[in-house]
Amino acid sequence: MAEPRPDTLRRLAGELRAEGVNVDRTVGEMDEARRAVKAGGSKLGLYAAAALLDTFYTGAEKAFARVAAVMGGVPTGPSWHRTLLEDMSLDLPSVRPPVVSAETVRNLESFLAFRHRFRNLYLFDLEAERVLPLLEQAGPVWSRAHRELLEFVGRLEGIAEGLERA
């Protein structure tokens, strides 16, 4: 794989920042969803909460897929989603530093599992007992993941600067 050009790295940095803003917005809407699910209101509140959880993980995965597309390659095969997530904690010398920590990957695994379940069941099979803990965990998990993602963006920009000077 050829080394990415500085403008490609800067574009990736901008895309990651933008994806972070979108996930921030999604996580911000989870408080209302959590209250609705706790109150045990209509099933529609539970459906909306599950959709927010799906959107949350999808946003994180979009960021990871953008990194992989530019630096290392997007995995293929039936378990590519899990492989992509696991790859984000790898240090790939001469390709890229880790994007997030192994702990963040472990924390995100339950959201990946939920998203898979959400996309493969009927909405009326959703259980508040499975959704509520994830709604409560999403903010702290994203806070850490977002901080690590922004640190990675800083490293990308440093790499771009170094390439421009060379």
Residue pairs with C-beta under 8 A, 6 or more apart in sequence:
1 72
1 73
1 95
3 163
4 12
4 70
4 71
5 163
6 160
6 161
6 163
6 164
7 160
8 70
9 70
9 156
9 157
9 159
9 160
9 163
10 156
10 157
10 160
12 66
12 67
12 70
12 71
12 156
13 153
13 156
13 157
13 160
15 63
15 66
16 63
16 66
16 67
16 149
16 152
16 153
16 156
17 150
17 153
19 59
19 62
19 63
19 66
20 63
20 146
20 149
20 150
22 59
23 56
23 59
23 60
23 63
23 142
23 146
24 142
24 146
26 52
26 55
26 56
26 59
27 56
27 138
27 139
27 142
29 52
30 49
30 52
30 53
30 56
30 135
30 138
30 139
33 45
33 48
33 49
33 52
33 135
34 49
34 132
34 135
34 136
36 45
36 46
36 48
36 49
37 45
37 46
37 49
37 128
37 131
37 132
37 135
38 132
39 45
40 128
43 123
43 124
43 126
46 126
46 128
46 131
47 123
47 126
49 131
49 135
50 114
50 118
50 123
50 126
50 131
51 118
52 135
53 111
53 114
53 115
53 118
53 131
53 134
53 135
53 138
54 114
54 115
54 118
54 119
56 111
56 138
56 142
57 108
57 111
57 112
57 114
57 115
58 115
60 108
60 111
60 142
60 145
61 81
61 84
61 85
61 112
63 149
64 84
64 85
64 87
64 88
64 99
65 74
65 84
67 88
67 96
67 99
67 152
68 74
68 75
68 84
68 87
71 92
71 95
71 96
72 87
72 92
72 95
72 96
74 80
74 84
75 83
75 84
75 87
77 83
81 112
81 116
82 109
82 112
85 105
85 108
85 109
85 112
86 105
88 98
88 99
88 100
88 105
89 98
89 99
89 100
89 101
89 102
89 104
89 105
90 98
91 97
91 98
97 152
97 155
98 152
99 148
99 149
99 152
100 108
100 145
100 148
100 149
100 152
101 144
101 148
103 144
104 141
104 144
104 145
104 148
107 137
107 141
107 144
107 145
108 141
108 145
110 134
110 137
111 134
111 138
111 141
114 130
114 131
114 134
117 130
118 126
